[in-house]
Amino acid sequence: MTTGPKVTDPVRPRPGDIRGEVLRLALPATAEQMLGMMVGIVDTFLVGHLGAESLAAVGLANQWIFLSGTFFGAVGTGSTALIARFIGAREPDQANQVLRQSVLLGILIGIVASILGVCLAELAVTLLGARGEVVELSSTYLRIVSVALVVAPLMYLGNASLRGAGDTQTPLRIMMVVNAVNIVVAVTAINGLFGVPKMGVAGSALGAATAQVVGGVLVTAVLLKGRGPIRLQLDGLRPDWDVLRRILRVGLPTGVENLMFRIGNMAYVTVLASLGVEAYAANQVAINAWSLSFMPGFGFAVAATTLVGQALGAKQPKAAEQGGYTAYWMGAALMAAMGLMFVLFPAQIMGFFTDDAEVIALGTMPLRVMGLVQPFLAGAMIFAGGLRGAGDTRFPMVITGGAIWLIRLPLAYVLGVMLGWGLVGAWTAMSLDMIVRGTLNFWRFRSGRWKTIAV
């Protein structure tokens, strides 16, 4: 039987061992996140040359796509934490049952999200402030991508389960294929190549939807064959209410956290939309540029989640603590270096995505502001990952919800609208949100209360 990472074997792993284990998990996960982000970056790059209306349309539609992802994320968090615990405790049969139940639950959520996205697309984007031509473009994009939400959970939850088992290589390979499919389909459909009708924004949506379907099929095929200690078995698949309750007990707070964040972010988007089409387009470009720093944050958060979960499953809380701290320091150093690039070269980074001079000018200072708070963003992401690996998902939920609703939203309105700072004010509010979350998640991890939480 394949065992978990070697950090679960010794009680006090040597520093070189733990750093190597963090890198083994984090680097493929970082690359996977990079490729996943490339789907959005490619869309922004291609759509950015169609005009500010097209950029705004894709950005508004994706707010609803991201919202549906919060529900997949809830199930994925519970699955990752439980699978990591069971692998650390040498109980692969229990890990496989968690995988089966998470896939079943994810498919049901995907069907509901797909129906709502297709039927309520125009209303959804209008609620976010879309007007005129943006409504038609945005609702078309949302309908097309929503169709793929039936299959998309298989990719998200399958990859989350593999990470919990300590396999970050397979999700990386799958995302390579997903990214390639998105690029080929989107470039072809947007520009009308090889006899395909020129579809514009709809072509970008077709690329994203096709890529998600391909990713879901590939992950399912891998899991049915079996990968390491986990394998998906469909025979006699039916609800196991005890396992589902355990998944939701761990994952639901993360789902609520993400839901509060997404709804809060939608409200934040309405503040940005009130600043004008050009300002929102600049925000969309800056977000995609800034999202480059999410990649190492996500990767090292995955490492923290897996190492903490597996070490606790093996009854080694000291190794769990060491894994979380090591993941943070390594991830924070990399993210700080990326933040320096945002501070020094913001206009050049913005210019890569669009040639609109006004959009570049509006987005330069916000990107520079966010570059300064990268170590806090690292804390918000990586320490939260460690807490989730321990099953301590309620604390990040409270902190995230409080930060976005009590800090980001009111300050964005005061600084951005009332004081007239525009996009700079809104992003200053967002940076203060990151500082608070990073600091408090560090405090919680340092307290050690997560070591005694039962999942």
Rosetta blueprint (number, residue, H / E / L):
1 M L
2 T L
3 T L
4 G L
5 P L
6 K H
7 V H
8 T H
9 D L
10 P L
11 V L
12 R L
13 P L
14 R L
15 P H
16 G H
17 D H
18 I H
19 R H
20 G H
21 E H
22 V H
23 L H
24 R H
25 L H
26 A H
27 L H
28 P H
29 A H
30 T H
31 A H
32 E H
33 Q H
34 M H
35 L H
36 G H
37 M H
38 M H
39 V H
40 G H
41 I H
42 V H
43 D H
44 T H
45 F H
46 L H
47 V H
48 G H
49 H L
50 L L
51 G L
52 A H
53 E H
54 S H
55 L H
56 A H
57 A H
58 V H
59 G H
60 L H
61 A H
62 N H
63 Q H
64 W H
65 I H
66 F H
67 L H
68 S H
69 G H
70 T H
71 F H
72 F H
73 G H
74 A H
75 V H
76 G H
77 T H
78 G H
79 S H
80 T H
81 A H
82 L H
83 I H
84 A H
85 R H
86 F H
87 I H
88 G H
89 A L
90 R L
91 E L
92 P H
93 D H
94 Q H
95 A H
96 N H
97 Q H
98 V H
99 L H
100 R H
101 Q H
102 S H
103 V H
104 L H
105 L H
106 G H
107 I H
108 L H
109 I H
110 G H
111 I H
112 V H
113 A H
114 S H
115 I H
116 L H
117 G H
118 V H
119 C H
120 L L
121 A H
122 E H
123 L H
124 A H
125 V H
126 T H
127 L H
128 L L
129 G L
130 A L
131 R L
132 G L
133 E H
134 V H
135 V H
136 E H
137 L H
138 S H
139 S H
140 T H
141 Y H
142 L H
143 R H
144 I H
145 V H
146 S H
147 V H
148 A H
149 L H
150 V H
151 V L
152 A H
153 P H
154 L H
155 M H
156 Y H
157 L H
158 G H
159 N H
160 A H
161 S H
162 L H
163 R H
164 G H
165 A L
166 G L
167 D L
168 T L
169 Q H
170 T H
171 P H
172 L H
173 R H
174 I H
175 M H
176 M H
177 V H
178 V H
179 N H
180 A H
181 V H
182 N H
183 I H
184 V H
185 V H
186 A H
187 V H
188 T H
189 A H
190 I H
191 N H
192 G L
193 L L
194 F L
195 G L
196 V L
197 P L
198 K L
199 M L
200 G L
201 V H
202 A H
203 G H
204 S H
205 A H
206 L H
207 G H
208 A H
209 A H
210 T H
211 A H
212 Q H
213 V H
214 V H
215 G H
216 G H
217 V H
218 L H
219 V H
220 T H
221 A H
222 V H
223 L H
224 L H
225 K H
226 G L
227 R E
228 G L
229 P L
230 I E
231 R L
232 L L
233 Q L
234 L L
235 D L
236 G L
237 L L
238 R L
239 P L
240 D L
241 W H
242 D H
243 V H
244 L H
245 R H
246 R H
247 I H
248 L H
249 R H
250 V H
251 G H
252 L H
253 P H
254 T H
255 G H
256 V H
257 E H
258 N H
259 L H
260 M H
261 F H
262 R H
263 I H
264 G H
265 N H
266 M H
267 A H
268 Y H
269 V H
270 T H
271 V H
272 L H
273 A H
274 S L
275 L L
276 G L
277 V H
278 E H
279 A H
280 Y H
281 A H
282 A H
283 N H
284 Q H
285 V H
286 A H
287 I H
288 N H
289 A H
290 W H
291 S H
292 L H
293 S H
294 F H
295 M H
296 P H
297 G H
298 F H
299 G H
300 F H
301 A H
302 V H
303 A H
304 A H
305 T H
306 T H
307 L H
308 V H
309 G H
310 Q H
311 A H
312 L H
313 G H
314 A L
315 K L
316 Q L
317 P H
318 K H
319 A H
320 A H
321 E H
322 Q H
323 G H
324 G H
325 Y H
326 T H
327 A H
328 Y H
329 W H
330 M H
331 G H
332 A H
333 A H
334 L H
335 M H
336 A H
337 A H
338 M H
339 G H
340 L H
341 M H
342 F H
343 V H
344 L H
345 F L
346 P H
347 A H
348 Q H
349 I H
350 M H
351 G H
352 F H
353 F H
354 T L
355 D L
356 D L
357 A H
358 E H
359 V H
360 I H
361 A H
362 L H
363 G H
364 T H
365 M H
366 P H
367 L H
368 R H
369 V H
370 M H
371 G H
372 L L
373 V L
374 Q H
375 P H
376 F H
377 L H
378 A H
379 G H
380 A H
381 M H
382 I H
383 F H
384 A H
385 G H
386 G H
387 L H
388 R H
389 G H
390 A L
391 G L
392 D L
393 T L
394 R H
395 F H
396 P H
397 M H
398 V H
399 I H
400 T H
401 G H
402 G H
403 A H
404 I H
405 W H
406 L H
407 I H
408 R H
409 L H
410 P H
411 L H
412 A H
413 Y H
414 V H
415 L H
416 G H
417 V H
418 M H
419 L L
420 G L
421 W L
422 G L
423 L H
424 V H
425 G H
426 A H
427 W H
428 T H
429 A H
430 M H
431 S H
432 L H
433 D H
434 M H
435 I H
436 V H
437 R H
438 G H
439 T H
440 L H
441 N H
442 F H
443 W H
444 R H
445 F H
446 R H
447 S H
448 G L
449 R H
450 W H
451 K H
452 T H
453 I L
454 A L
455 V L
